[in-house]
């Protein structure tokens, strides 16, 4: 079995203790032995990042962009291998794994060009012979803590904008996908990212991750993951800047005037894509009562056709869940749903297969106060709630603590625009599913789905840069704002 290392100050080094990871589609297959990074490793990584900061931040941004363009090129060359690795390491079907790598390529290309922008603005002054502008400055050492469900794309969303802005980084990936993280860092290294600029510490969130969060020399943390972890991070981070992308319980509204085939495609893709393991997954379907019966019947037919299996088999629709705990969680929620009196329309069981599979599951006759309609399950379990009209649909949509993604299928333009206005979420799709955000638009949620930051595109630049306000007085005398204004 291959043993993998940490990457600190441009060296691949061991920590001591190790852990192993298995292929979720075939748990007998161990994918590797990885370092269980600890607090000391985090200290070393932060120190390396701190030492590398001055030089990296002085590299002209277009030159940093050239390195990122090389990253994009290397990712493109390795796209198929990385996608296969992702499928083996966390289970998603190969077509989606390719999409994940593509998302990283897209962000690298976008941010490479950003090296020639990183815009501030200029404006007027209330005083004569005075010039005012803003510029962007790097933050310093940033800590990046990433989940397993997009094991290449989400680290790329964070590392790449952080680098173009001139920061140096300590990257702590999920222990379910250490190998994808290592491959990504190898690509960064090969592309010419200087030593100390990106440091990788694999290992448990409770020790390594929290130490990074608390570290006095780390100026910002960007985290994607569970809501409760996000809350804990916010409490522990002190005065650092913290960017949080947390959970969701995203809904799709289907009105009685919707194109039903299109809506079915959207529910299948949003609810069961990535085996329901996206923070943007469509885990609630809010359907107009007039079409409820018909829609439910069509949906069950479609769900029953979905094929489970190894994501490497291109004919498979649904791969395994990431690990045994995730499988048990879906199982637990099925029991909760049954106890709450929802109707199990299909699925609900662990199939007799090797691997952490779970049948695609639909609960109907749900009400909004049920736990299955409120909690983020992060598995292939969808709850269907019927409503009498548009107003009730919006009310149900908003009656959750989360506010990440949302969708409405309707051909009524007034309802479409009203939904854009009324739905409490960071993202709203019209006649499209809840998943599939593009990298040049802001990504993030409101309410318990985050703390107000957005990733992607220009908002990614905002997340990883400080704004400095600059006043240049060329009058040659003391001029006092607000006082010398007559
Ligand atoms: C996530 O689930 O954590 O919009 C991110 C999407 C993807 C990203 C999802 N581009 O579904």
Boltz pocket constraint, residues with backbone or C-beta under 6 A from the ligand:
constraints:
  - pocket:
      binder: B
      contacts: [[A, 103], [A, 149], [A, 150], [A, 224], [A, 277], [A, 278], [A, 279], [A, 280], [A, 281], [A, 434], [A, 435], [A, 436], [A, 437], [A, 438]]
      max_distance: 6.0
